[in-house]
Amino acid sequence: MIRGVMLSLATILVILASISPSSNGYQIKKGVFYTPRFEMTPGISVVKYYYNSDFPKGHVALKSFRAELVDDEGQILPYSDVYLHHSIVFRYYQSRNLTIPDLIESEVLPKVDGFTQVESSGPCNGVHRHYLGLGTEMRGTPTVVPDPYGIEVGDPAAIPAGHDERWIVVVHAIDLRDTSSKILCAECTRDLYNVTLDQFGKPLKPDYEGGISCCYANCQCQVKEDANMVARGVRLRYFLEWADWDSSLFHPVRVHMLDVTDQMKKFKTPNGQIQTVHDCKIEYTVEACNEVNKENCVDVRKTITALPKGGHVVFAYAHIHEGGINSTLYGQDGRVICSASAIYGHGVEEGYVVASTTCVPEPGSVTIGDGEYMVHETVYAAERRRTGAMSILYLLIADDLPKPKSFLRSPLEMLRNSMV
């Protein structure tokens, strides 16, 4: 049996735009944004890259982010109907002389003069470069940046002359209505998608049994013979909180994504320097155990990772797929830096991850050293094989500690407020 906390499917009342004072001396701005509407039919996998998406303008501190899928009436769609495989938010600079369509279904970002992606702090080389978002847990687990920290964006000194800062919102959703197996379609099992090529047109390896290379844009998962193939309108609704940047009030944080599939390697360059490469595979397969009592059988995946530059952990949570139990990051001395557990829904969402527990340590109480070797461990239920399993720890890390008087708004208070 999958272990985890149960969370009900809630309808959340939101004011579309508001400004409210903070006890920390600044005004919090709140907004609710929507992607353009797209249509889905049972079994279809949809991948949309929305360029120049609505986002706060100017030099700001991002304080909170949350996202969910809704229908044409604005009602939250349960994951048993439309599964949010992932939704991530990229930041980029675009020349004012360059025109890019607002919607591109290609998973390859433009490689043209005048387009520069602003990557997060890694460590995965070329992977997990986004700033916000991951998967189904986003609906119940907002990314909250405790006071007096903020994700600093829109700094005019950092934006190249003649360019604007813009944002890409990516949505990968799978319509699970009337599919032959909702869970296996959500796991992108190869047999149910009947694909032979990946999203880049390359042949799939014979031993690749499922994952993101089977459920890219317009792939079709197997549906029941009597499936009702009626289309429905879907949008991603995302909630943001931010404030005007003030360096006397906010300390910047770095965004890191740690992947349990990371195969970190060190080697010497020709000039004798030590170079580190992080080869993150994104996904893996959880093999079924051979034990008789499979209900209590688990798969434990571990990897060693390190950050060139450490700092103080401000906030963290885990992105884990169905069957995932928890994800833990250990320091070099064995201390727990963060342990986050999957939270499961009930009713029509039983068996689906709807949130993650979070780590919001007291300021300065959890620190990662520069180059410190850490162990990233993930536990999945292994009563059956699971394809496309993931485990990504989202971490916000700060360089500096604020003065004690700056802490007028507690992390717990911010987490409560972000759900309203």
N, C-alpha and C positions, 0 to 999 in steps of 0.2 A: 504493500500500500504506500502511495506517495505521501511523504510527511510534509507538513507545512501548515500555515495559518490560513483559515478560511476568511474570505472577504466577500461581502455581498456586492451585487451589481447596483450601483447607486446612480440616480439622476442628480446631477450637480447644477444648481442655479448659479449663473454667472452674470455679472454686469459687464457689458461689452467693453467699456472703457471707463477708467476711473483713476483718480489721483487721491491718495490718502497720505496723511502725515506719518512719519516714523518717529519713534521715541529717540532715534539716534541722530536727529538733526537734519534729515533729508526727506523728500517726498517720494513715496513709492508710486510708480505708475503701473497700471494693470491694463492688459489688453487681451482680447480673444480674437484669434485669427483663423481663417479657413483656407485650405487649398482649394483650387478649382474642383468642381464636381467631376467625378468619373463614374462610368457604369461598369457593373460586374454581373456576370452570370455564374451559375453553379459550376465549381471546379476551376474557374479561370484564375490565373496568377497575374496580378497587375503590378508593374513597376513604373513609377513616375518620378522624373527628376524635374521639379518645379524651380526654375531659375528666377532670380529677382523676386523672391517670395516676400510677402509682407513681414516686416521686422522693425523693431524700434530703430529710429534714425538718430544720428548724432553720436557724440562721445558719451557712452553710458556704461553703467555697471549692471550686468545681467544678474538678477537675484533669484529667479525661479522659472522653471519650465516644466510643462506637463502636456501630454497629448492623448487623443482618443479618436476612434473612428465613429462617425455618426451618419445617419441616413438623411434623406431629404427633409425630414421634419425636425432634424436636430437631435433625434433620439440616439443614445449610445447603442452601438451594435455589439451584441455579445460575441466573444471570440469563437463560439461554436457556430456562428453564422459567417462572420467575416474575420479572418485571422490576420492580425497585424504581425507579419514576420519580422519586419523592422521598419523604423522610420528614423532617419538621422538628418542632422542639419549641418551643412557645410558653409563655411565662410570663404568669400573670394573677393578679389579686386577686379573690376572690369573697366577697361578704357572707355571713355565717352565716345570714341570713334569706332567702337566695336559693337556690332549688333548680334545678340544671341537670342534664339527663340525662348519664350517663357517656359515651354515644355519640351523636354527631350527624353526619349525612352531609352537611349543608349546609356549603358553603365560606365562608359568611358568619358571622363571629363574632357572638355575642349583642350586641345594642344595648339593654341594659336597665340600670336602676339597680342597682348592686351588683356589676357586672362591669366590671373595668378591665384591659385588656391592658397589660402592662409591656413596652414595645417595646425592642428593641436600639437601637444608636446610629446606625443608618441607613447611608448618607444617603438611600436611596430613600424618597420620601414615600408612606406607606401600603403599601409592598411590602417584602418581605424583613425582616419585623419579628421573626423568631424568634431564638433564642439558639444552638441547636445543630441539627446535621443539615443535609443537602442531598440527595445522591443515591447512586448505586451505589458511589461511591468510599468511602463511610463504612465498608464492611466491611473494606477493607484499609488505610484511613487514619484512625486515631483522631484526634479533636481532642485535642491534648495541650497543657496550659498549663504551661510550664516553671516551676520554682522560681525565685524566690520569689513567683510571680504566682498569681492565682486569679480565676475568674469569681465575683464575690461575689453571693450570693442569700440570701434569707431574713432580711435585716436587719430585726429587729422595729421599729426606728425608722422604716423606710420603708413598712411595711405599715399601711394605714389601720385605725383602730380598728374592731373588729367584723368584720374581714375575715381571711381566710386566704390565704396564697400557694399557688397550685396550678399545675399544668402540663398542657398539651395535647400529646399525641403524635399527629401526623398521619401517616397511611400512605397512599400512592398507589402501588398495585401493579397490574401488568397480566400476566395469565396468557397466556404465549406458546405453550403447548403446542398443537400441531396447527393453528397459524394459517397462513394462506396466505403470509405473509411476516413472520418474527419481527422483523427489524430495522425494517420499515416500521410494524408494529404498535407497537413500542417508541417510534418517532418520532411516533406519533399522526397518521399520514397520513390525511387526510380521506376519500379514496376508499375506504379499507378500513374505516372506521367508519360511513360512510353517515349522517352527521348533518347537520342543517340549522340547529339551534339550539345556542347555547352553554350553559354550565352555569347561566346566569341566565335562560334562556328567550328570549334575544335572537337574531335571525337572524344567522347567520354571513355575513361579507362574501364576495362571489363569489370574490375573489382570495385568500382565506384557505385555504391548501392543507394545513394540518396544524399540530398543536400541542396545548397543554393544553385548548383549547376544543373539541377533538374526542374527548378520552378522559377525560372526567370520570366521576363515579360511575355505574356500571351501563351505561356505553357498551360496545358489543360490537364487537370487531374481527373481521374476516372469518376464518372457519376453513375447513379443507379439507373436501371432501364426506364423507370417511370419518373425520372427527374423532371421537375417543373423548371424549365430553363428561362424563367422570367428574369429580366434585367432589373437591377436596383441601382439607385444613385447613392454614391458614397463620397464622403469628404473626410479629410483629417482636420480635426479642430485642435488647435494648440493654444495654450495659455502661457502668457509671459508676464513677469514682473521685472521692472528695471528702475533705475534712478539715474539722474545726471551724474556723470563722473566727477568726483571731487577727491583729489589725492589726500586731502586732510581727513577725509572720512572713510575712504575705502583702501584696502590693500588688495592688489591683484592676485589672482590664483591661476595656476596652470592646470590645463585639462589633460589627464592621462587615461589611456585605456590599456589595461593589462589583460593579455589573452592567454588562457591556459594551454593553447596549442603552440605558444611561442617556443621556438627552438633557438635559443640564444647561443651564438658562437663568437669566440674571440680569436683573432689572428694578427700576425705581425705584417705590417706593410713593408714594402721594399726599403723604406727609410728607417725601419726599426720601431715605428710607433705601433701601439696596440689599438686595434680597431674592433668595435663590437657590432655585430649584425643580428637583428632580431627577425627571424623568419616565422611569421605568424600565419598559420594555416586557416584560421577563422573557425573551422568546424571539424568535428571528428565523429566517429561512430562508437557508440556504446554497445559493446557485445553482451549478449545475454549470458548469464552465469549458468554453470552446469549443476548447481546444487539442487537438491530436492526441494528445500524450503526457499523457493525463489522470491517469496514476498519480502524477505528480510535481506536479500542479496543486493549489494551495491557495487558500483564501479567507481574507483578512485583514480583520478588523473592528477599528476603533479608535474610541475615544470619549475625551472630556476630562471629568474629574471633579475634585472637590475636597472636602475635609472642613473644616468650620468650625474644628474643633479637631483638631490633629494629635497627635503623640506618638511613642513608641518602638514599633516593630513587634516583637511578641513571637512570633507564630506566624501562619502563613498557608498555605492550600492552595486548589486550584481545583476547582470543580464544572463539568465539561465533559461533554457527551453524546458518543455514539458518533461517531467521525470527528474528534473534537477532538484537537489535537496539544499545544498549550500555551496558557497565559494569562500575560501579563506586565504588570506595573505599573511604569511609568517615572515618575521624579520630574521636576520642572520643568526641571532641568538635564540631563536625559537619563540619569541614573543608574538602575540597575535596583533597584527596591525589593523586588520578588519576581517570580520566574518559576517557575511550576509546570506540570508536564507530566502528561498523562494516562498511566496505566499500564493496559495491556490484559491480559486473561486469555488462556488457551490451552485447547485441547481443546474441550469443549462451550461454553466461554465466550470462544472466539476472536472478536474484534471487539467485545467488550463492555468498557467501562471498569470496572475493579475497584478502582482506587486512584488516588491523585494523589501526586506528589512534594510535599514541604512546604518551607516556608521557616522556619527557626528560627535567626535571626541572633544573634550574640553581643550581650549586653545593651548597648544604647546605640549599636550600630554602624549601625542603619538607623532613620532618623527621618523623619517626615513633618511638614512645617511647617503651621502654622495657615493654612488657606485656600490651600495650595499647589496649583497646577494640576498634575494628573497625567494621563498617557496610559495608558489601559487597552487593551491589544491582545490579540486572540485569533486563533489560527490553526486552521482546520479543513481537513481534506482535502476537495477539491472535485471529485472524479472523478464525483460524481453530486449531484443535489439532495438536501438534508437539511432536513426540516421540524422545527420545534420545537427548534432548536439553542439551547443556553444556554451562558453563561460567567459564572460568579459567583465572585469571589474572597472567601473568608472570611478576615477579618483580626482578630486580637486586638491591641489597641493599649493601651499603658500610659502614664500621665501621668508617672510618676516612675521614676527609676532606683534600684535597690536598692544597698545598700552591698556592696562586693565580697565580704565575708565571708559574705554570705547565700547565695552560690552554692555549695552543697555537693552538689547533685544536678543533674547535667548534663541538658540537653534530650535528648541521645542516650540516656542511661540511662532517662529517663522514657518515651521512645518505645518502647524495647525492653520495659520492664515493662508497658506498657499493652496489649501484644499477648499477654500471658500470662494 
